Amino acid sequence: MANVIRELMLMETGGYPLDQPMIIDDGSGTPSVVAFIEDAESDVLMLRFNTDGEVEIQTKEYSYVSFFKALLSQLDDMIDEAGEL
């Protein structure tokens, strides 16, 4: 069952892995550093990392997001990784 849920999440990301910063072409002609994460309610969200250390959470239709402490710690690590990219 866990594999089915994971595959559904990958469909939501367009096949990109979760919890890993990566460089993609977002269609604007300029590469972007993004990551896809799962929040505390199992919603898949896209993060966009800006060059100044700012993280934009793109929520689409969600009015709020929920994070566990462990995910916030993971986000801190991803900000460092994104800066390297």
Secondary structure as the mmCIF struct_conf table of DSSP 4:
data_model
#
loop_
_struct_conf.conf_type_id
_struct_conf.id
_struct_conf.beg_label_comp_id
_struct_conf.beg_label_asym_id
_struct_conf.beg_label_seq_id
_struct_conf.end_label_comp_id
_struct_conf.end_label_asym_id
_struct_conf.end_label_seq_id
HELX_RH_AL_P HELX_RH_AL_P1 ALA A 2 GLU A 12
TURN_TY1_P TURN_TY1_P1 THR A 13 GLY A 15
HELX_LH_PP_P HELX_LH_PP_P1 TYR A 16 PRO A 17
STRN STRN1 LEU A 18 LEU A 18
BEND BEND1 ASP A 19 ASP A 19
STRN STRN2 MET A 22 ASP A 25
BEND BEND2 GLY A 27 THR A 30
STRN STRN3 PRO A 31 GLU A 38
TURN_TY1_P TURN_TY1_P2 ALA A 40 GLU A 41
BEND BEND3 SER A 42 SER A 42
STRN STRN4 VAL A 44 PHE A 49
TURN_TY1_P TURN_TY1_P3 THR A 51 ASP A 52
BEND BEND4 GLY A 53 GLY A 53
STRN STRN5 VAL A 55 GLN A 58
TURN_TY1_P TURN_TY1_P4 LYS A 60 GLU A 61
BEND BEND5 SER A 63 SER A 63
HELX_RH_AL_P HELX_RH_AL_P2 LYS A 69 GLU A 84
#
